[in-house]
Amino acid sequence: MQTLLLWMFYISTFYAFIPALFSRMFGFRVFRRGKSEQEYALTFDDGPDPVYTPQLLDLLKRFEAKATFFVVGIHAEKHPELLKRMHDEGHLIGIHNYVHKSNWLMRPVTVRRQIARTEAVIRRVTGEGTTFYRPPWGIVNFFDISNSNGRRIVLWSSMFGDWKASIGAKQLSERMLKKLRGGEVMLLHDCGTTLGADAGAPQNMLIALEKLLVVAQERKLRSIRVDTLFCRESPSRPTTTETSNTSWFKRTLVFGWLLYEQLFHVLFRLRPVREEDTIFYYKRSTYHGPNVNMENGRWLEKGDAVVELHFDNKMLFQLGTTAKSMVHLAIQLIRIVKRQLPDLAYRIADDPKMNGIKAIYAVSMINRGPEKLGFQIRELPKGLFRIASTLYLKLLFSVIHPSGPERLNEKRDEMVPKMIVMPIDTLFDRFWLGDSYPTDQGQSKTDPIQETVRASQAADTRSSS
């Protein structure tokens, strides 16, 4: 049951939570904000709507403003005349799935079909396809950001809750005016039939939008399409501002990541090797990978008991913020691991539940140097676990290292997670610091290390017979 829960946690984390967190907080593989001083983007979701979309188009035409419409395919199919009018009046049309359903609740093939079906409607009506896509509620999954097929995922830099009629036009306009500036990507809705929305809410949006367009005109700000804003460059934008924003996003992202890690530790009962400043957590687990020839004819096989190691992300982040390079980070990490492996040996020897452990095991992208400590490096077998591990560790590295994304692009072929394995007797031979193990009464008892090693060797004999 625990294994099933673990895999469910892994799958939901890799498929949904981590991609959504990185895209929303860090802008990973999505477009959220432009770099223009005098231009911003109005974007509208969930339409076209036969009541409100024509009024919206009239308003935009009156102010000579261009916008981007992320249309729901089933609505576009019912109202092709509105789709054609958007296109004829110079607005950009993007995809918002065929039905308004979260990508977390659909298989990758279903999401692709939703996108393809909506694009087919757009192409049939306008004669042109589109490469711009906004998933419902802005929720992306693993396959959205790992294999976009040339599509550009567009989120937003500001939203205002305009789907709720209770906000009112006055409060809504105040919220929108606070965010009126160059480079902003504003999220609004021209349809009130989506789950959670109020049917009459777009009327308030139209009133507030008219006021915003008046003020924008006075400030000489211009609403443009997302694809135009995406191509804009602003050499006059101060570098310090951009650095400050990135720092804020990074702090927020790290905070969310560490919360996730704490939840993971609690759910799967990971224990720290040290009470303070631990570099990794550990737990007894069952090995499910390919057979590994460790040394001296001994094999690690599926079903064998192992100690599974998980690096502490908080310490990795602290190391990453001071590391000058990937090599520097790896050197610091190896030194700390070397200092704490004796603590791990002590913990294993002290715990009767660890009898029969055959090896210690981890998956890491920092895999240069561990062999000097007695680890063996092996390739991960092809499959879902390798794909998920690669995405997870690359995302993690982009967080823990200041130049992580750039480093990943430069060293793409080298940034590959690998399996790291050490036989349990190698751990004790190299890192056990005492001849005997003291009891609470200050006396010696039968060496638990020998008991653990003998149990491991007995398990090895049974598996090979």
N, C-alpha and C positions, 0 to 999 in steps of 0.2 A: 504493500500500500504506500509506503514511504517513497519507494522508487517511482511509482506512478505519479505521486504528488510532485516529486522532484522534476520529472520530465514535463509535467503540466506547467510547473513554474518556469522551467527553462524555456519552453515553447512560447508561453504567453509573454515572457520577458523579451525574448529575441524577436518574436513576430510583431509585438505591439508596443510594449511599454518603452523599451529603450529607443527604437526608431522615433516614436512620437516625442519623447523627451528631448532627443538630440535635435530633431527638426524644429521643434517649437522654441527651445531655449537657445540653441547654438546656431540655428540657420543651416544645419547640415543638409546639403543637397536640395535646398528649397530657396525660393526667392521671397523675402519678406519686406524689404525696404530698398528704395532706390537711393541714388547719389546725386540728386539734383537740388539746387537751391530754390528754384522758382516753380518747379513742377511736382505735382502729386498725382496719385492714381485713385479714382473711385472704382470700386469693384462691387458687383451685385450678384448675390447667390439666389438659387432656388427657383428662378423664373424659367420661362416667361409666364407672366400672369395676365389674363385678358383684361383685368380691371386696372391694375396699377402700372404694369410695364408701359402701356401707351402714354400714360400721364408722365412717367419718368422720362421717356424718350422726348416728349414735347418740352419738358423742363431742360434737359441737356441741350436740345437744339436751340432753345432760346438764349442760352448762355454760351453757345458754341463750345461746349465741353465734351470731351471724348471720355468714354468709360470702357470697362471690361465686364462682360456678362458671363458668369459661370452657370450655364444652363443645365437643368435636369432634363435628360433625354425624353422622358415620357411627356413632360410639359411642352418641350420644343416640338415634338411630333404632333401634338394636338393644336399648336398655334404656329404653324410655319410662317404665316404672314408677319408675325412679330420678329421671328428669327431673321427673316429677309430684311425687315426694316432696320434692325440693329446693324446688319452688314452693310446695307445701302447707305446708311448715315455715318459710316466710318468708325463704328465701335468694334472692339475686339470681342470675339466669342470664344469662350473656353468651356471645358467639360467639367461637369459636377456629378458624374455617374448617371446612369439611365434612370435609376430610382434613388431616392435620398436615403441611403443605407450606409452605415459605417463600414469602412474597409476592415476593421477588426473582426467583423462578424461574417466575412466572406472569404472564401478560398482565393488564392492568387488568380486562378483561371477565371473565376467568376468576376473579379474586379476587371480583368482584361476584357472580358466580354461586355461588361457595362460600359467601359470606355469606348470600345470599338463600335458598339451599337449607337452610342450618342454621337460619336464622330460621323458615323454614316448618315445620321439625320441631318447634321450640320452641313456636310458635303452635298447632300442631295438638294438642300434648299438654297445654299449660297454658292455652290460650285467650288468651294474651298474647304480644306481640312483645317485642323488646328493642332498645335503642339503644346498648348497651355492647359493645365489640369489643376483643379482644386478638389481634394477629397472632401466628402461631407464632414462637417464639424472640424475640418483641418486635421483629421486623424489619419496618419500614414501607418503603413505596416512595413515589415522587413523588405518585401519585394517591391514596394513602391519606390523606396530610396536606393535599393541595390540594383534594380534593373528597370530604369525609367523608359527604355526604348525610345530615347530621343525626346521625351516629353519634359516640359518644364513645370515642376510643381510650384504653385503660387500659394502662399499663405497670406499673412497680413501683419502690419505693424500696429494697427489700432482697430478695435471693434467697440461697439457702443450699446449692445443689448437692444437694438432697435426692433427685434422680433417680439418684444413685449409691449403691448399697448399701454400698460400702466405707467411707463416711464414718462409719456407725454411729450409733445413736440418741443416745448420750451426747454425741459431738462435735456432732451436729446440734442438739441441744437447747441446747448452749452457744452456738452461733452465733445461734440464734433469740433467746435471752434477751438477748444483747448488743444486739439491734435492737428490743427490746420497748419502745415508747414511743408517745405520742400522735401521730397523723397518719401513722404508718407504713403502707405498703401492702406486705404480705408475699406473696411468690410461693412457692407450694408445689404439689405434684403428687399427685393421687389415682389416677394410672394409671402403670404401668411398662412399657407396651408400645410407647411411642414410640421412634423411632430414637435410639440413644445412651443410653437409659435402661435401668436394671436392673429385671427383672420384680418382684423382691421389695422394691425400695427403698421403696415407700409404707408398708410395715410399720414401718420405722424412723421415717418421718415421723409416723405416728400416735402412737408412743411419745413422741417429742419434743414433739409438739403438746399432748399431755395435760399434760406438765410445764409447758409455756408457759401453758396456760389456768389452771392452778393458781396460778402466780406472778402472772399478770395479775389474777386475782380478788383476791389478797392486796394488790396495788397499786391496786386499784379501777380497773383499766383494762378497757375493754369492747370486744369485737370487733363491728363493725357492717358493713353492706353498703357497697360502694363508692359507690353512688349517694347514700347517706346521708352518708358522709364527704365526698363531693364538695361537698355543700351546706353543710357546716359552716363557720362563721367563728369565729376565735379572736381577739377584740380584745385579749386579754392577752398574745399572742405578741409578744415584743420585735421592733421593726423592725430593730434592729442584727443580729439573728440572720439574718433573711431577707436582708438586704443582704450579709452575710458569705457565705451560701450561694450567692447569685447571683454574687458575685465569684469564688468558687471554680469554679462551673460555667463562668463566662465565661473564666477563665484556661485551664481544661481544653479548652474548645471552641476557643479561639484557638490553643492548642498543636497540637491535632489538625488544624486548618485549615491552619496553616503547614507541617506535615508533608506534607499533601496537595499544597500549592502547590509544595514542593520536588520532589516526585515528578513533578508536571506539568512543571516546568521541565526536568528531566532527560529525561523521555520525549520531549518535543517540542522539545528543544534551543533553548529561549528564552535569549536573551543579554541581560545588563543594559546599559542605556544608560551607566551609570556603574559603576565598580568598587565604590564605596561610596555609600550613601544614594541609591540609584537609585529613581526614582518609577515607572518602568515597564521592562518587558522587551519585546524585540521579536524578530521572525523574519520571513523572507520567506515569503509565502504566496500562494495563488491565491484571488481573489475569487469568491464563489459567490452573492452577493446579487442584488437587482434592479438594473437600470441606474440610474446616478446622474448627473445633469447637474451636473458640478462647477462649471465657470465657463468663460466665453469659448467656449461651444459644445463643450467637451470632455466626454466621457462616460467614466465608470467602468463597465465591462461585465463580465459573467460570463466568467471565464477570465483576466482581467487580473492582472498581478503587483502585489502590494501589500506594504507593511510592516505586519504585524499587531501592534498594541500590547496589552500586558497590564499593568494596574497592579499594583504591588507591594503585596500585602495587608498585609505587616508594617508598611510605612510608613503605609498607610491606617488601620490600627488605631491606630498611635501618634498620627496626626493626629486620629482620632475621639475618643480619650480626652481630648484637650485642647480640642476644638471646643465652642463654646457653643451652636451651632445648626447646622442644615443649611447655611445661607448662609455661616456662618463656615468650615465645613469646605470648601465649594466654593471660597471665596476663597483659603484656604491651598493647596488643591490646584492651582488655576489658576496661582498664583504660582510654585509649585515646577515645574510643567510648563513654564512659560515659561522658567525658568532652565535646564531640561534639554533643551529642544528643539534648541539649538545643538549639544549633545553628540550628539543623534540624527542631525542633519545631517552631522556629522563622521564618525560611524560608517558611515552609508550611503555617503558619498563615498569612504571609505577601503576599502570592500569591493567588489571586482569582481563578486561574485555578486549585488550589488544593482542592476546595470545592467538597465534596462528597467522599473524600478519606476514605477508610474503614480501611486500615492497612498499615504498612510499612513491606517490604518483602525483603529477600535476600537468597542466597544460599552460604553456606560456609562450608569448611572442619574444621575450628576452631569453634566448636560448643559446647564447654564445658565452661560454665560460663555466656553466654548471658541471661539465664533464670533469673539471679539475677538482670538484668536490666529491666525485664518485657517482654522479648521475650519468645516465645514458640517454641520448637524444634519439627519438624515433619520429618518423613522419606519422601524422594522423591519417587514418584511412579515409578515403573519399566517402562522402555521404552527408546527411543532414547535420550531424554533430560537428563535422569539420567546417561546414558553411556557417553554422550559427556561431561557432567558436571564433572563426575568422572575423566576422562582423563585430562580435562583442569586444574582442581584444583590440581591434583597430579603433573602434569608438572609444574604448577606455584609453588607449594610448594618445588619441587626439585630445583627451582631457588632461592626462597627467603630465604631459610634456608641453612647455610653452609654445614650441613650434611643431606640435604634433601633426596637424593636418599637412603642413608643408613637408615635414619629414616623411610622412606616409606617401606623399606623391613622389618624392625623390627616391625613396627606398622601397617602392611598391613590391618588387620581387623578393626583397629580404624580409619584409614584414609578414612572416608566415608563422602561425602558431604551431608548436610541435609538442609532442608528448615527452615528458621528462620522468625517468624512472630510476629508482635506486633500490637494490635488494636490501632487505631489513638487516641482514647480518653485516653488510657494508656500512650501514649507518652506525651500528654499534662498534664495529672495528675501528672506524675512523673518528667517531665523535663521543664515545662514552668516556667520561673523565675520571671514573673511579673503578677500583677493583671489586668492591662489594657495595651493596646497597643498604644504607642504614635504615633501621626500623624506628618507630616512634620511641622505643625504649632504649635507643642508642646501641642495640645489638645488631649483628649481621644475621641475615636470613639467606635462604637459598637464592642464588643469583637469578633474578627475574629475567635478565637478558638471555641467559642460557635457556630458560624455559620458553621464552618467546621464539628464539631461533630454532630450538628443537621442534616446537609446534609448527613453525613455518616449514622446516625440512620434512616433517612427517606429512604435511599437507602436499608438499611437492612430490613426495614419493607416491602418495595415493593417486595424484593426478596423472602421474606418468606410468602407473602400472595398469 
